[in-house]
């Protein structure tokens, strides 16, 4: 089917980083835990240390899940934008390469959702 151009498209995306007053969007997906059906989206300061991200953002966000109390963050596997990732807990998000609209995947070995259901 042929496509006909209707002219220039001048719309600007509203989720540009400059629209978040110094913050950046960070997405977090907890693998095998589909009780959270979509990645979390957090507006965070790029200077936030990764350890604070875990303590102040991740842990409270997943706390309602029955597996949350059993997560051993020293044993988790991370992916950043679909690449294996080993965070430096003392470095900031941006120093860890986590920038605006980055997607982090959290994989918790041995925890597969409620009763192993991946939920």
Secondary structure by P-SEA (a helix, b strand, c coil): cbbbbcccccccccccccccccbbbbbbbbcccccccbbbbbbccccccaaaaaaccccccccccccccccccccbbbbccccbbbbcccccccccccccbbbbbbbbccccccccccc
